[in-house]
Amino acid sequence: MKMKMVLVDKDVGMRSELANILEMYRLFEVVAEFDDVNLANDYVLSHAVDVLFVCLSVGDPRYSGDGSFMVSYLCMQKPDLLAVPYSEEVKDAYWTQGLGASAFFTIPMDVLRFQQVVQRLSYLFNMICIKRESENRSLMIKNKFGYQIAKFSDILYIECSNRKKKIVCVDGTEIEVLNYSMDELERLLADSSFFRCYQSFIVNLDKVSSVRIDSVKRTYALSLEGLKEEIMLSREKQKEIVERLKQRSANLQI
């Protein structure tokens, strides 16, 4: 899937140069170009846009706002937007990261630095796609009342205790599961954000906040968002889950 991209710069030649360079990576699709901040703002807010390249000098801060205002405003309105400002001044590009920018570069363009920008955008976009997929996918479970559908993003973990299985949701509600073994549930959730961390637990990796490793007692446990109790982690699964989590998040505490 290509990233839908918008270019904002009053310099037509710079927009053309950027479009040509980005086309070589085969990761982007230019959906619109603008030399006006207001028109660009309106377009990004009303269309599906993944990446925004914007020159900081475009616009006028005294009237409609400039490129830095655009980065700040749009990143607040659309948190998944990957905004990439650029400028002739290194200090200008740096401080926009505090406004929500995902990457930056200076002009004239350094090829190696720009390649790093593209690599970062590719990585962040893959993470966003994983999140969107998890939010949109759901699991239909048979229970004693019939069938219930649970969105992946609402599930904290699945537990089997005393031969009874239950889905524990983020809001604390529980769904009793009938006619499924843990092995069958694991297969149903394959290629998703869920991981069989212990014989009796399947956790949502998107909800894991930390991995506790006690080298002395040789015990392992997971902490999940909003859950006071820890979830047991099998010693044999410890390395695998850490690698999975590293691929998904840069904020994991290990």
GUMARPA-222038 format. One record per residue: residue in one letter; x, y, z of N, C-alpha, C in turn; residue number from 0. Coordinates in steps of 0.1 Angstrom, whole numbers, m for minus. Example, Ala and Ser with C-alpha at 12.3 -4.5 7.8 and 13.67 -1.06 7.14 Angstrom:
GUMARPA-222038
+---+-------+-------+-------+-------+-------+-------+-------+-------+-------+-----+
| r |   n_u |   n_v |   n_w |  ca_u |  ca_v |  ca_w |   c_u |   c_v |   c_w |   k |
+---+-------+-------+-------+-------+-------+-------+-------+-------+-------+-----+
| a |   132 |   m57 |    78 |   123 |   m45 |    78 |   132 |   m33 |    78 |   0 |
| s |   128 |   m22 |    71 |   137 |   m11 |    71 |   129 |     0 |    79 |   1 |
+---+-------+-------+-------+-------+-------+-------+-------+-------+-------+-----+
This chain:
GUMARPA-222038
+---+-------+-------+-------+-------+-------+-------+-------+-------+-------+-----+
| r |   n_u |   n_v |   n_w |  ca_u |  ca_v |  ca_w |   c_u |   c_v |   c_w |   k |
+---+-------+-------+-------+-------+-------+-------+-------+-------+-------+-----+
| m |     8 |   m12 |     0 |     0 |     0 |     0 |     9 |    12 |     0 |   0 |
| k |     6 |    22 |    m9 |    14 |    34 |   m10 |     9 |    44 |    m1 |   1 |
| m |    18 |    53 |     4 |    14 |    64 |    13 |     8 |    75 |     4 |   2 |
| k |    m4 |    80 |     8 |    m9 |    92 |     1 |    m3 |   104 |     6 |   3 |
| m |     3 |   112 |    m3 |    12 |   123 |     1 |     7 |   136 |    m5 |   4 |
| v |     8 |   147 |     3 |     5 |   161 |    m1 |    18 |   169 |     0 |   5 |
| l |    21 |   177 |   m11 |    33 |   186 |   m11 |    28 |   200 |   m10 |   6 |
| v |    34 |   208 |    m1 |    31 |   222 |     1 |    43 |   230 |     1 |   7 |
| d |    44 |   238 |   m10 |    56 |   247 |   m12 |    53 |   257 |   m22 |   8 |
| k |    56 |   270 |   m20 |    53 |   280 |   m30 |    62 |   279 |   m43 |   9 |
| d |    73 |   271 |   m41 |    83 |   269 |   m52 |    78 |   257 |   m60 |  10 |
| v |    73 |   259 |   m72 |    69 |   248 |   m81 |    80 |   238 |   m84 |  11 |
| g |    92 |   244 |   m86 |   104 |   235 |   m89 |   107 |   226 |   m78 |  12 |
| m |   106 |   231 |   m65 |   109 |   222 |   m54 |    99 |   211 |   m53 |  13 |
| r |    86 |   215 |   m55 |    76 |   204 |   m54 |    78 |   194 |   m65 |  14 |
| s |    82 |   198 |   m77 |    85 |   188 |   m87 |    97 |   180 |   m84 |  15 |
| e |   107 |   186 |   m78 |   119 |   178 |   m75 |   116 |   168 |   m64 |  16 |
| l |   108 |   172 |   m54 |   104 |   162 |   m43 |    96 |   151 |   m49 |  17 |
| a |    86 |   154 |   m57 |    77 |   144 |   m63 |    85 |   134 |   m71 |  18 |
| n |    95 |   139 |   m79 |   103 |   130 |   m87 |   112 |   121 |   m79 |  19 |
| i |   118 |   126 |   m68 |   127 |   118 |   m59 |   118 |   108 |   m52 |  20 |
| l |   107 |   112 |   m46 |    99 |   102 |   m39 |    93 |    91 |   m48 |  21 |
| e |    91 |    95 |   m60 |    85 |    85 |   m69 |    95 |    73 |   m71 |  22 |
| m |   108 |    75 |   m70 |   118 |    65 |   m72 |   117 |    54 |   m61 |  23 |
| y |   112 |    58 |   m49 |   111 |    48 |   m38 |    99 |    39 |   m40 |  24 |
| r |    90 |    43 |   m48 |    77 |    35 |   m51 |    69 |    32 |   m38 |  25 |
| l |    70 |    42 |   m28 |    63 |    41 |   m16 |    52 |    51 |   m15 |  26 |
| f |    52 |    61 |   m23 |    44 |    73 |   m22 |    35 |    75 |   m34 |  27 |
| e |    24 |    81 |   m32 |    15 |    86 |   m43 |    11 |   100 |   m40 |  28 |
| v |    15 |   109 |   m49 |    12 |   123 |   m47 |    m3 |   125 |   m51 |  29 |
| v |   m11 |   129 |   m41 |   m25 |   131 |   m43 |   m29 |   146 |   m45 |  30 |
| a |   m20 |   155 |   m41 |   m23 |   169 |   m42 |   m10 |   178 |   m39 |  31 |
| e |   m10 |   189 |   m46 |     1 |   199 |   m44 |    m5 |   213 |   m42 |  32 |
| f |     1 |   220 |   m33 |    m4 |   234 |   m30 |     7 |   244 |   m27 |  33 |
| d |     4 |   256 |   m30 |    13 |   267 |   m27 |     6 |   277 |   m17 |  34 |
| d |    m5 |   272 |   m12 |   m13 |   280 |    m2 |   m16 |   272 |    10 |  35 |
| v |   m13 |   278 |    22 |   m15 |   270 |    34 |   m30 |   267 |    37 |  36 |
| n |   m39 |   277 |    35 |   m53 |   275 |    38 |   m59 |   264 |    29 |  37 |
| l |   m56 |   264 |    16 |   m61 |   254 |     8 |   m56 |   240 |    11 |  38 |
| a |   m43 |   239 |    15 |   m37 |   227 |    19 |   m43 |   222 |    32 |  39 |
| n |   m45 |   230 |    42 |   m52 |   226 |    54 |   m65 |   220 |    51 |  40 |
| d |   m73 |   227 |    43 |   m87 |   222 |    41 |   m87 |   208 |    34 |  41 |
| y |   m77 |   207 |    25 |   m76 |   194 |    17 |   m72 |   182 |    27 |  42 |
| v |   m62 |   185 |    35 |   m57 |   174 |    44 |   m68 |   170 |    54 |  43 |
| l |   m76 |   180 |    59 |   m86 |   177 |    69 |   m98 |   169 |    63 |  44 |
| s |  m100 |   171 |    50 |  m112 |   164 |    44 |  m109 |   152 |    35 |  45 |
| h |   m96 |   148 |    34 |   m92 |   137 |    26 |   m83 |   128 |    33 |  46 |
| a |   m82 |   115 |    28 |   m73 |   106 |    34 |   m59 |   109 |    29 |  47 |
| v |   m51 |   114 |    38 |   m37 |   118 |    36 |   m28 |   111 |    46 |  48 |
| d |   m17 |   105 |    42 |    m8 |    98 |    51 |     4 |   106 |    54 |  49 |
| v |     9 |   113 |    44 |    22 |   121 |    46 |    20 |   135 |    40 |  50 |
| l |    26 |   144 |    48 |    26 |   158 |    44 |    40 |   163 |    44 |  51 |
| f |    45 |   168 |    32 |    58 |   175 |    31 |    55 |   190 |    29 |  52 |
| v |    60 |   198 |    38 |    57 |   212 |    38 |    69 |   220 |    41 |  53 |
| c |    71 |   230 |    32 |    82 |   240 |    34 |    78 |   250 |    45 |  54 |
| l |    87 |   252 |    55 |    83 |   261 |    66 |    81 |   275 |    62 |  55 |
| s |    87 |   279 |    51 |    85 |   293 |    46 |    73 |   296 |    39 |  56 |
| v |    65 |   286 |    36 |    52 |   288 |    28 |    42 |   295 |    37 |  57 |
| g |    34 |   304 |    31 |    24 |   312 |    38 |    30 |   324 |    46 |  58 |
| d |    22 |   330 |    54 |    26 |   342 |    61 |    21 |   341 |    76 |  59 |
| p |    30 |   340 |    86 |    25 |   339 |   100 |    17 |   350 |   105 |  60 |
| r |    17 |   362 |    98 |     9 |   373 |   102 |    m5 |   372 |    98 |  61 |
| y |    m8 |   364 |    88 |   m22 |   363 |    83 |   m27 |   349 |    84 |  62 |
| s |   m24 |   341 |    74 |   m30 |   327 |    74 |   m22 |   317 |    81 |  63 |
| g |   m10 |   320 |    85 |    m1 |   310 |    92 |     9 |   305 |    82 |  64 |
| d |    20 |   300 |    87 |    31 |   295 |    78 |    32 |   280 |    79 |  65 |
| g |    43 |   274 |    75 |    44 |   260 |    75 |    45 |   254 |    89 |  66 |
| s |    51 |   261 |    98 |    52 |   255 |   112 |    38 |   255 |   118 |  67 |
| f |    30 |   265 |   116 |    16 |   266 |   121 |     8 |   254 |   115 |  68 |
| m |    10 |   251 |   102 |     3 |   240 |    95 |     6 |   227 |   102 |  69 |
| v |    19 |   225 |   104 |    24 |   212 |   111 |    17 |   210 |   124 |  70 |
| s |    18 |   221 |   132 |    12 |   220 |   146 |    m3 |   218 |   145 |  71 |
| y |   m10 |   225 |   137 |   m25 |   224 |   137 |   m29 |   210 |   131 |  72 |
| l |   m23 |   206 |   120 |   m28 |   193 |   114 |   m24 |   181 |   123 |  73 |
| c |   m13 |   182 |   129 |    m9 |   170 |   138 |   m18 |   169 |   150 |  74 |
| m |   m23 |   180 |   154 |   m33 |   179 |   165 |   m47 |   174 |   160 |  75 |
| q |   m50 |   178 |   148 |   m63 |   173 |   143 |   m63 |   159 |   138 |  76 |
| k |   m51 |   155 |   132 |   m50 |   141 |   127 |   m37 |   135 |   132 |  77 |
| p |   m37 |   128 |   144 |   m25 |   123 |   150 |   m18 |   113 |   142 |  78 |
| d |   m24 |   106 |   133 |   m17 |    96 |   124 |   m10 |   103 |   112 |  79 |
| l |   m12 |   115 |   110 |    m6 |   122 |    99 |     9 |   123 |   101 |  80 |
| l |    17 |   119 |    91 |    32 |   119 |    91 |    36 |   132 |    85 |  81 |
| a |    39 |   142 |    93 |    43 |   156 |    88 |    58 |   157 |    87 |  82 |
| v |    63 |   161 |    75 |    77 |   163 |    73 |    80 |   177 |    69 |  83 |
| p |    84 |   186 |    78 |    87 |   200 |    74 |   101 |   200 |    69 |  84 |
| y |   105 |   211 |    61 |   118 |   212 |    56 |   121 |   227 |    55 |  85 |
| s |   134 |   231 |    56 |   138 |   245 |    56 |   153 |   246 |    53 |  86 |
| e |   157 |   258 |    50 |   171 |   260 |    48 |   179 |   261 |    61 |  87 |
| e |   171 |   264 |    72 |   177 |   265 |    85 |   175 |   252 |    93 |  88 |
| v |   186 |   246 |    98 |   185 |   234 |   106 |   177 |   236 |   118 |  89 |
| k |   179 |   248 |   125 |   172 |   250 |   138 |   157 |   251 |   136 |  90 |
| d |   152 |   256 |   124 |   138 |   257 |   121 |   132 |   243 |   120 |  91 |
| a |   139 |   234 |   113 |   134 |   221 |   111 |   133 |   213 |   124 |  92 |
| y |   144 |   214 |   132 |   145 |   207 |   145 |   133 |   210 |   154 |  93 |
| w |   130 |   223 |   156 |   120 |   226 |   167 |   106 |   222 |   163 |  94 |
| t |   104 |   220 |   150 |    90 |   215 |   146 |    87 |   201 |   151 |  95 |
| q |    97 |   193 |   155 |    94 |   180 |   160 |    86 |   181 |   173 |  96 |
| g |    88 |   192 |   180 |    80 |   195 |   192 |    65 |   198 |   189 |  97 |
| l |    63 |   201 |   176 |    49 |   204 |   172 |    42 |   192 |   166 |  98 |
| g |    49 |   181 |   166 |    43 |   168 |   161 |    49 |   163 |   148 |  99 |
| a |    60 |   169 |   143 |    66 |   164 |   130 |    72 |   151 |   132 | 100 |
| s |    71 |   142 |   122 |    76 |   129 |   122 |    91 |   128 |   118 | 101 |
| a |    95 |   137 |   110 |   109 |   138 |   105 |   111 |   152 |    99 | 102 |
| f |   123 |   155 |    95 |   126 |   168 |    89 |   139 |   166 |    80 | 103 |
| f |   141 |   176 |    72 |   153 |   177 |    64 |   156 |   191 |    60 | 104 |
| t |   168 |   194 |    56 |   171 |   208 |    52 |   174 |   208 |    37 | 105 |
| i |   172 |   220 |    32 |   175 |   222 |    18 |   187 |   232 |    17 | 106 |
| p |   196 |   230 |     7 |   196 |   220 |    m3 |   196 |   206 |     3 | 107 |
| m |   191 |   196 |    m4 |   188 |   183 |     2 |   201 |   174 |     2 | 108 |
| d |   203 |   168 |    13 |   214 |   158 |    14 |   207 |   144 |    11 | 109 |
| v |   213 |   137 |     2 |   206 |   125 |    m3 |   206 |   114 |     8 | 110 |
| l |   217 |   113 |    15 |   217 |   102 |    26 |   207 |   106 |    37 | 111 |
| r |   207 |   119 |    41 |   197 |   123 |    51 |   183 |   121 |    47 | 112 |
| f |   180 |   124 |    34 |   167 |   122 |    29 |   163 |   108 |    29 | 113 |
| q |   172 |    99 |    26 |   169 |    85 |    26 |   165 |    80 |    40 | 114 |
| q |   172 |    86 |    50 |   168 |    83 |    64 |   154 |    87 |    67 | 115 |
| v |   150 |    99 |    62 |   136 |   104 |    63 |   126 |    94 |    57 | 116 |
| v |   129 |    89 |    45 |   120 |    80 |    38 |   119 |    67 |    46 | 117 |
| q |   130 |    62 |    51 |   130 |    49 |    59 |   122 |    51 |    72 | 118 |
| r |   123 |    62 |    78 |   115 |    65 |    90 |   100 |    66 |    87 | 119 |
| l |    97 |    72 |    76 |    83 |    73 |    72 |    77 |    59 |    69 | 120 |
| s |    85 |    51 |    62 |    81 |    37 |    59 |    78 |    29 |    72 | 121 |
| y |    87 |    31 |    82 |    86 |    23 |    94 |    73 |    28 |   102 | 122 |
| l |    71 |    41 |   103 |    60 |    47 |   110 |    47 |    43 |   104 | 123 |
| f |    47 |    43 |    90 |    35 |    40 |    83 |    31 |    26 |    85 | 124 |
| n |    41 |    17 |    85 |    38 |     2 |    88 |    32 |     1 |   102 | 125 |
| m |    37 |     8 |   112 |    31 |     7 |   125 |    17 |    12 |   125 | 126 |
| i |    14 |    23 |   118 |     1 |    28 |   117 |    m9 |    18 |   111 | 127 |
| c |    m4 |    12 |   100 |   m12 |     2 |    93 |   m16 |   m10 |   103 | 128 |
| i |    m6 |   m14 |   111 |    m8 |   m25 |   121 |   m19 |   m21 |   130 | 129 |
| k |   m18 |    m8 |   135 |   m27 |    m3 |   145 |   m41 |    m3 |   139 | 130 |
| r |   m42 |     2 |   126 |   m55 |     3 |   120 |   m61 |   m11 |   117 | 131 |
| e |   m53 |   m20 |   113 |   m57 |   m34 |   111 |   m63 |   m40 |   124 | 132 |
| s |   m56 |   m37 |   135 |   m60 |   m43 |   148 |   m73 |   m36 |   152 | 133 |
| e |   m75 |   m23 |   150 |   m87 |   m16 |   154 |   m99 |   m21 |   146 | 134 |
| n |   m97 |   m25 |   134 |  m108 |   m28 |   125 |  m112 |   m43 |   125 | 135 |
| r |  m102 |   m51 |   130 |  m105 |   m66 |   130 |  m113 |   m69 |   142 | 136 |
| s |  m120 |   m80 |   141 |  m129 |   m84 |   152 |  m129 |  m100 |   153 | 137 |
| l |  m134 |  m105 |   164 |  m135 |  m119 |   167 |  m149 |  m122 |   171 | 138 |
| m |  m155 |  m132 |   164 |  m169 |  m136 |   167 |  m168 |  m149 |   176 | 139 |
| i |  m173 |  m148 |   188 |  m172 |  m158 |   198 |  m186 |  m164 |   201 | 140 |
| k |  m187 |  m177 |   202 |  m199 |  m183 |   207 |  m199 |  m183 |   222 | 141 |
| n |  m210 |  m179 |   228 |  m212 |  m179 |   243 |  m226 |  m185 |   246 | 142 |
| k |  m229 |  m185 |   258 |  m242 |  m192 |   262 |  m254 |  m184 |   257 | 143 |
| f |  m252 |  m172 |   253 |  m263 |  m164 |   248 |  m265 |  m164 |   233 | 144 |
| g |  m255 |  m170 |   226 |  m255 |  m170 |   212 |  m241 |  m167 |   207 | 145 |
| y |  m239 |  m155 |   200 |  m226 |  m151 |   195 |  m224 |  m136 |   199 | 146 |
| q |  m211 |  m133 |   201 |  m208 |  m120 |   205 |  m195 |  m116 |   197 | 147 |
| i |  m195 |  m104 |   192 |  m184 |   m99 |   184 |  m176 |   m89 |   192 | 148 |
| a |  m163 |   m92 |   193 |  m154 |   m83 |   201 |  m143 |   m78 |   192 | 149 |
| k |  m141 |   m65 |   191 |  m131 |   m59 |   183 |  m117 |   m62 |   190 | 150 |
| f |  m107 |   m64 |   181 |   m94 |   m67 |   187 |   m89 |   m56 |   196 | 151 |
| s |   m92 |   m44 |   192 |   m87 |   m32 |   200 |   m93 |   m32 |   214 | 152 |
| d |  m105 |   m39 |   216 |  m112 |   m39 |   229 |  m107 |   m50 |   238 | 153 |
| i |  m100 |   m59 |   232 |   m96 |   m71 |   240 |   m82 |   m69 |   247 | 154 |
| l |   m82 |   m72 |   260 |   m69 |   m70 |   268 |   m62 |   m84 |   267 | 155 |
| y |   m69 |   m94 |   272 |   m63 |  m108 |   271 |   m74 |  m118 |   272 | 156 |
| i |   m69 |  m131 |   269 |   m78 |  m142 |   270 |   m72 |  m152 |   280 | 157 |
| e |   m80 |  m157 |   289 |   m75 |  m166 |   300 |   m83 |  m179 |   300 | 158 |
| c |   m76 |  m190 |   303 |   m82 |  m202 |   306 |   m79 |  m206 |   321 | 159 |
| s |   m90 |  m208 |   329 |   m88 |  m211 |   343 |   m99 |  m221 |   347 | 160 |
| n |   m95 |  m232 |   353 |  m104 |  m243 |   357 |  m113 |  m247 |   345 | 161 |
| r |  m106 |  m248 |   333 |  m113 |  m253 |   321 |  m123 |  m243 |   315 | 162 |
| k |  m124 |  m231 |   321 |  m133 |  m221 |   316 |  m124 |  m210 |   310 | 163 |
| k |  m129 |  m206 |   298 |  m122 |  m196 |   291 |  m130 |  m183 |   290 | 164 |
| k |  m123 |  m172 |   291 |  m129 |  m159 |   291 |  m121 |  m148 |   284 | 165 |
| i |  m127 |  m139 |   277 |  m121 |  m128 |   271 |  m122 |  m116 |   281 | 166 |
| v |  m111 |  m110 |   285 |  m112 |   m98 |   294 |  m109 |   m86 |   285 | 167 |
| c |  m119 |   m76 |   285 |  m118 |   m65 |   277 |  m112 |   m53 |   284 | 168 |
| v |  m108 |   m43 |   277 |  m102 |   m31 |   282 |  m110 |   m24 |   293 | 169 |
| d |  m123 |   m24 |   291 |  m132 |   m17 |   300 |  m135 |   m26 |   312 | 170 |
| g |  m129 |   m38 |   313 |  m132 |   m46 |   325 |  m142 |   m57 |   323 | 171 |
| t |  m150 |   m56 |   312 |  m161 |   m66 |   310 |  m154 |   m79 |   306 | 172 |
| e |  m161 |   m90 |   308 |  m157 |  m103 |   305 |  m167 |  m110 |   296 | 173 |
| i |  m161 |  m118 |   286 |  m170 |  m126 |   277 |  m166 |  m140 |   279 | 174 |
| e |  m176 |  m148 |   283 |  m173 |  m163 |   285 |  m173 |  m169 |   271 | 175 |
| v |  m163 |  m178 |   269 |  m161 |  m184 |   256 |  m165 |  m199 |   257 | 176 |
| l |  m173 |  m204 |   248 |  m177 |  m218 |   248 |  m172 |  m224 |   235 | 177 |
| n |  m170 |  m237 |   236 |  m167 |  m246 |   224 |  m154 |  m242 |   217 | 178 |
| y |  m145 |  m235 |   223 |  m132 |  m232 |   217 |  m121 |  m236 |   227 | 179 |
| s |  m111 |  m243 |   223 |   m99 |  m245 |   231 |   m89 |  m234 |   230 | 180 |
| m |   m80 |  m233 |   238 |   m70 |  m222 |   237 |   m62 |  m223 |   224 | 181 |
| d |   m59 |  m236 |   220 |   m52 |  m238 |   207 |   m60 |  m233 |   196 | 182 |
| e |   m73 |  m235 |   196 |   m82 |  m230 |   185 |   m83 |  m215 |   185 | 183 |
| l |   m83 |  m209 |   197 |   m83 |  m194 |   198 |   m70 |  m189 |   193 | 184 |
| e |   m59 |  m195 |   196 |   m46 |  m191 |   191 |   m46 |  m191 |   176 | 185 |
| r |   m51 |  m202 |   170 |   m52 |  m202 |   155 |   m61 |  m192 |   149 | 186 |
| l |   m72 |  m189 |   156 |   m81 |  m179 |   151 |   m75 |  m165 |   151 | 187 |
| l |   m66 |  m163 |   160 |   m59 |  m150 |   162 |   m45 |  m149 |   156 | 188 |
| a |   m42 |  m159 |   148 |   m29 |  m159 |   141 |   m27 |  m147 |   132 | 189 |
| d |   m15 |  m143 |   130 |   m12 |  m131 |   121 |   m19 |  m119 |   126 | 190 |
| s |   m20 |  m117 |   139 |   m27 |  m105 |   145 |   m18 |  m100 |   156 | 191 |
| s |   m24 |   m91 |   164 |   m16 |   m85 |   175 |   m16 |   m94 |   188 | 192 |
| f |   m21 |  m106 |   187 |   m22 |  m115 |   199 |   m11 |  m125 |   199 | 193 |
| f |    m7 |  m128 |   212 |     4 |  m137 |   214 |     1 |  m147 |   226 | 194 |
| r |     4 |  m160 |   224 |     2 |  m170 |   234 |    14 |  m169 |   243 | 195 |
| c |    13 |  m162 |   254 |    25 |  m159 |   263 |    27 |  m170 |   273 | 196 |
| y |    16 |  m178 |   276 |    16 |  m188 |   286 |     5 |  m198 |   282 | 197 |
| q |     6 |  m210 |   287 |    m4 |  m221 |   283 |   m18 |  m216 |   285 | 198 |
| s |   m20 |  m208 |   295 |   m34 |  m203 |   299 |   m37 |  m189 |   295 | 199 |
| f |   m27 |  m182 |   288 |   m30 |  m168 |   285 |   m26 |  m165 |   271 | 200 |
| i |   m35 |  m157 |   264 |   m32 |  m150 |   252 |   m34 |  m135 |   254 | 201 |
| v |   m24 |  m128 |   251 |   m24 |  m113 |   254 |   m24 |  m105 |   241 | 202 |
| n |   m30 |   m93 |   242 |   m30 |   m84 |   231 |   m17 |   m76 |   232 | 203 |
| l |    m8 |   m78 |   222 |     6 |   m71 |   223 |     4 |   m56 |   222 | 204 |
| d |    m6 |   m51 |   217 |    m8 |   m36 |   217 |   m11 |   m30 |   230 | 205 |
| k |   m14 |   m39 |   240 |   m17 |   m34 |   253 |    m6 |   m37 |   263 | 206 |
| v |     5 |   m43 |   259 |    16 |   m46 |   268 |    24 |   m33 |   271 | 207 |
| s |    26 |   m30 |   283 |    33 |   m18 |   287 |    48 |   m21 |   292 | 208 |
| s |    50 |   m34 |   297 |    63 |   m37 |   301 |    65 |   m52 |   303 | 209 |
| v |    77 |   m57 |   303 |    81 |   m71 |   305 |    90 |   m71 |   317 | 210 |
| r |    86 |   m79 |   327 |    94 |   m80 |   339 |   102 |   m93 |   338 | 211 |
| i |   115 |   m92 |   340 |   124 |  m103 |   340 |   132 |  m104 |   353 | 212 |
| d |   130 |  m115 |   361 |   137 |  m117 |   373 |   147 |  m128 |   371 | 213 |
| s |   159 |  m124 |   368 |   170 |  m133 |   365 |   174 |  m143 |   376 | 214 |
| v |   171 |  m138 |   389 |   175 |  m147 |   400 |   164 |  m158 |   402 | 215 |
| k |   152 |  m154 |   402 |   141 |  m164 |   404 |   137 |  m171 |   391 | 216 |
| r |   143 |  m165 |   380 |   140 |  m170 |   367 |   125 |  m170 |   364 | 217 |
| t |   118 |  m159 |   367 |   104 |  m157 |   365 |   102 |  m145 |   355 | 218 |
| y |    91 |  m146 |   347 |    88 |  m136 |   337 |    74 |  m132 |   338 | 219 |
| a |    71 |  m119 |   336 |    57 |  m115 |   336 |    55 |  m103 |   327 | 220 |
| l |    42 |  m101 |   323 |    39 |   m89 |   315 |    29 |   m80 |   323 | 221 |
| s |    31 |   m67 |   321 |    21 |   m57 |   326 |    13 |   m52 |   314 | 222 |
| l |     0 |   m52 |   315 |    m9 |   m47 |   305 |   m15 |   m34 |   309 | 223 |
| e |   m18 |   m25 |   300 |   m24 |   m12 |   303 |   m37 |   m13 |   311 | 224 |
| g |   m37 |    m6 |   322 |   m49 |    m6 |   330 |   m52 |   m18 |   339 | 225 |
| l |   m43 |   m28 |   339 |   m44 |   m40 |   346 |   m34 |   m40 |   358 | 226 |
| k |   m39 |   m42 |   370 |   m30 |   m42 |   382 |   m22 |   m55 |   383 | 227 |
| e |   m29 |   m66 |   380 |   m22 |   m79 |   381 |   m13 |   m81 |   369 | 228 |
| e |    m2 |   m88 |   371 |     6 |   m92 |   360 |     2 |  m105 |   354 | 229 |
| i |     5 |  m107 |   341 |     2 |  m119 |   334 |    15 |  m127 |   333 | 230 |
| m |    14 |  m140 |   336 |    26 |  m149 |   335 |    31 |  m150 |   321 | 231 |
| l |    44 |  m150 |   320 |    51 |  m152 |   307 |    60 |  m164 |   308 | 232 |
| s |    58 |  m173 |   299 |    66 |  m186 |   298 |    80 |  m182 |   295 | 233 |
| r |    89 |  m189 |   302 |   104 |  m187 |   300 |   107 |  m190 |   285 | 234 |
| e |   101 |  m200 |   280 |   104 |  m204 |   266 |    99 |  m193 |   256 | 235 |
| k |    89 |  m185 |   260 |    84 |  m175 |   251 |    90 |  m161 |   253 | 236 |
| q |    98 |  m160 |   263 |   103 |  m147 |   266 |   111 |  m140 |   255 | 237 |
| k |   120 |  m146 |   248 |   128 |  m140 |   237 |   119 |  m137 |   226 | 238 |
| e |   109 |  m146 |   223 |   101 |  m144 |   211 |    92 |  m131 |   213 | 239 |
| i |    86 |  m130 |   225 |    77 |  m119 |   227 |    84 |  m106 |   227 | 240 |
| v |    96 |  m106 |   233 |   104 |   m93 |   233 |   107 |   m89 |   219 | 241 |
| e |   111 |   m98 |   210 |   114 |   m95 |   196 |   101 |   m89 |   189 | 242 |
| r |    90 |   m96 |   192 |    77 |   m91 |   186 |    74 |   m77 |   191 | 243 |
| l |    76 |   m75 |   203 |    72 |   m62 |   209 |    82 |   m51 |   204 | 244 |
| k |    95 |   m54 |   202 |   104 |   m44 |   197 |   100 |   m40 |   183 | 245 |
| q |    95 |   m49 |   175 |    91 |   m46 |   162 |    78 |   m37 |   162 | 246 |
| r |    71 |   m37 |   172 |    58 |   m30 |   173 |    59 |   m16 |   180 | 247 |
| s |    68 |   m14 |   189 |    68 |    m2 |   197 |    82 |     2 |   201 | 248 |
| a |    84 |    15 |   201 |    97 |    21 |   205 |    96 |    25 |   220 | 249 |
| n |    85 |    23 |   226 |    82 |    28 |   240 |    82 |    17 |   250 | 250 |
| l |    85 |     5 |   246 |    84 |    m6 |   255 |    95 |    m5 |   266 | 251 |
| q |    91 |    m8 |   278 |   101 |    m8 |   289 |   106 |   m23 |   291 | 252 |
| i |   118 |   m25 |   289 |   124 |   m39 |   291 |   136 |   m38 |   300 | 253 |
+---+-------+-------+-------+-------+-------+-------+-------+-------+-------+-----+
